[in-house]
Amino acid sequence: MRRFKLTLAYDGSAFMGFAKQEGHNTIEGALESALKRLNISSLITAAGRTDKGVHAICQVVAFDAPAFWSAPKLLAHLAPKLAPYIVCKSLELVDLDFHPRFCAYKRRYRYLFTQSPLSPFFTRYMAAHPHGALEKIQEALNCFVGTHDFKYFCKTGSNPAHTRRTIFKAFCYPFKVGRLDLVVVVLEANGFLRSQVRLMLKAVLKCSLGQLSLADLRAQIALKTRVCTDLAPSSGLYLSRVFYPQPLSKNGI
């Protein structure tokens, strides 16, 4: 058997999330179905499990396939079976011990939002949410940088083994699409807990509006109190990059 590293982009609005769910359309389920049509039955592992409505520019998955498959040949057969909502960006042959989640040392998410009225053609791909000044957003983002126990920024019921994560970068910048004024938030960390990014973003937006103080935010990070449990809308969130030591691939396309 050979192990392949597949880099994907997908429209999260077409799915109920990444993880396979009985009776629902999911990215993992679509991948499994496409592989089975090629007579490939394999466990699929991923760098992260995005929520319903969350998009990916660069999701990484791995699976095993018989040795007669080359990366170019397999990509040519697999890509049409996943279109149009999942796009195969690259396929590489990697070592059998490669794991998309455990081999990654950093992930990057981007969040796009605006307080302007959105065209119905944009509502699935950016979030409409009131917000304060960029300086206020950045002040709140700064509170997250460093290593913290994010137990209070994790969806209840997920019960992860460890809740400490290191946020390497957290910053925002203005961005314009035509006449539409957007804010983009970038978060980079060694890993994220379930719904952590959306919980963090909602707290940041509340701080920027004066609905939550920086002292309250710091207290929640310090596990002294839990004052913000709401999630930011999923529509503006993108898994934009997963970082791995180089080189990983043996060959690919």
C-alpha positions, 0 to 999 in steps of 0.5 A: 500500500501507498500513503497519499497526502491530498490537499483540498479546497472546498465550499463548506456551505455545501456540507454539514462539516468535515466529519462523517455523519450518518444521513448527512453530506460531509466532506469526509463522506464525499471523499470516502464515496469517491475513493470507493468508486475507485475501489479504494477502501481506506481510513481518511485522516485530516489536519482538522475537522471543520464545522458546518459552513466553514470553508477550506483553501488548504485542507490536508487529508491522507489515505492509503491506496494500492501500490499500482496507483501513481499520484498523477493517475490517481489525481486524474481519476479522483478530482472529477468525482469530488467536483464541484464543491471539493477541489483537489489542489495537489496529491503527493506520495508520502511515508506511511507514518505521515499523519495530517494532524500530528505531523503539522506544526502550525495551522492558519485560519482567516475570518472575513466579516463586514457590518455592511449589508451583504449581497445574497451571493456573498452570504455563504462566504463572509460573515455579516456582523457588527464590529468596533474599530480595528484598534479595538479588534486588535487589542482583543486579539492580542490577549490570545497570543501565547500559550494558554489553556483554552478549556473555556474556548472549546465547544462543550462535550468535545472532551479533548485530552489536552486543552493547552494551545499556543497562538503564534499570531493574531492580527486583523487588517482592512480589505476591500472587495469592490465597494464592500469594506471587510475586516480580515482576522488571521489566526495561527496556532500549533492547533485549535480545539473544536470550535475554538476559532469561532468562540475566540472570534465572537469574544473579540467582536464583543470586545470591539463593541464594548459588550465585553471588557478586556478584563473579562476576556483575560479572565476567561482565558485564565479560566477564572470565569466563562462569560462568552459562550457564543460562536461567531458565524461560520460563513466567513471562516476559512482554513487557509494553510496547514504547515509541515516540515519540508520536504514531505513528498516522495513525488506528486503533482 
